[in-house]
């Protein structure tokens, strides 16, 4: 009753999106799919995102649809589910509960796994990033480079926020969002057979249909599509590069409000770089955006597999990205940045925009065909089911109808 009242107040209150999202994460959901007729219903804890936050109907990340697929898998196998956000401080309420399966990451995951009552549980660490050590090293490298250019020290904002090196020592196995490169960032001493890779989903505008672009107008228009931690995500080096490319245009979407002050200082008086705020992928404006640009650019220092990049690629925006974004075949589908230094980025962009119109036009077509059947909910569901079934999680709980057969 109290939580319902708090949610109602939050809905009517004008708060920054990031703050409202954080407040929503404090509400765990218990006993999803509880069956009072089960003689012994298996129980799972999922420590991940909270699907109850919907920014006025806008889905901000593909992990929401992935969570519903994960929930569906365990509902169909008659598990009772407790769902808690990795952001929640209420994880100690999990103390008296015994779980058969513990899935997810973050402090609630660690707390439940280390609880003696769960010593026989199957633990599944859901890795959505590169290894914690790799990510921290790469982010520090970017912070040093930012200081070298701007004489300002930025704090670590992303690495080891949800994952720690010691998490890899917890019993169980790992499900990793990412491919070959992401998996290679994990320590060689860590048993590779304990890591199962899975591709994430990308958001797709339901009204999207491929359209030929007027390349003469779109060839110098680039989109950056991402979220918070602008140095970790490489937005700072991209901005500095575009300040040296006044004939090119950079449209920045999806940054968090707490980055805005630093970004405005970086952009300064550059007229070819624009802060555009949050964009709803399901909107007509998103379709207009993708049709008016040719490229999406990302110089992130560490990802599992960048779903923001995949979302733009799903709409035929040609990727220009670092290998650390985790998206494979970048060099075949678009352009691989050879590094994250400003000079390397400007040189690559100059080479890209010097390509003939027909070459860029063909890349749009090839990309659209390649992405048509990849990184969608059906593919994610099939991969997830295959891995979970292999781990033996497909056996249903004991129900009266099962016992009588």
HELIX and SHEET records of a PDB file:
HELIX    1   1 UNK A    2  UNK A   12  1                                  11    
HELIX    2   2 UNK A   17  UNK A   24  1                                   8    
HELIX    3   3 UNK A   63  UNK A   76  1                                  14    
HELIX    4   4 UNK A   91  UNK A   94  5                                   4    
HELIX    5   5 UNK A  106  UNK A  114  1                                   9    
HELIX    6   6 UNK A  116  UNK A  118  5                                   3    
HELIX    7   7 UNK A  132  UNK A  150  1                                  19    
HELIX    8   8 UNK A  165  UNK A  169  5                                   5    
HELIX    9   9 UNK A  180  UNK A  184  1                                   5    
HELIX   10  10 UNK A  192  UNK A  194  5                                   3    
HELIX   11  11 UNK A  215  UNK A  218  1                                   4    
HELIX   12  12 UNK A  235  UNK A  242  1                                   8    
HELIX   13  13 UNK A  257  UNK A  259  5                                   3    
HELIX   14  14 UNK A  260  UNK A  267  1                                   8    
HELIX   15  15 UNK A  284  UNK A  291  1                                   8    
HELIX   16  16 UNK A  307  UNK A  314  1                                   8    
HELIX   17  17 UNK A  323  UNK A  325  5                                   3    
HELIX   18  18 UNK A  330  UNK A  333  1                                   4    
HELIX   19  19 UNK A  342  UNK A  353  1                                  12    
HELIX   20  20 UNK A  357  UNK A  371  1                                  15    
HELIX   21  21 UNK A  377  UNK A  390  1                                  14    
HELIX   22  22 UNK A  400  UNK A  403  1                                   4    
SHEET    1   A 7 UNK A  29  UNK A  32  0                                        
SHEET    2   A 7 UNK A  80  UNK A  85 -1                                        
SHEET    3   A 7 UNK A  43  UNK A  48  1                                        
SHEET    4   A 7 UNK A 101  UNK A 104  1                                        
SHEET    5   A 7 UNK A 122  UNK A 127  1                                        
SHEET    6   A 7 UNK A 173  UNK A 177  1                                        
SHEET    7   A 7 UNK A 195  UNK A 198  1                                        
SHEET    1   B 6 UNK A 273  UNK A 277  0                                        
SHEET    2   B 6 UNK A 249  UNK A 253  1                                        
SHEET    3   B 6 UNK A 221  UNK A 225  1                                        
SHEET    4   B 6 UNK A 295  UNK A 298  1                                        
SHEET    5   B 6 UNK A 318  UNK A 321  1                                        
SHEET    6   B 6 UNK A 335  UNK A 336  1                                        
END                                                                             
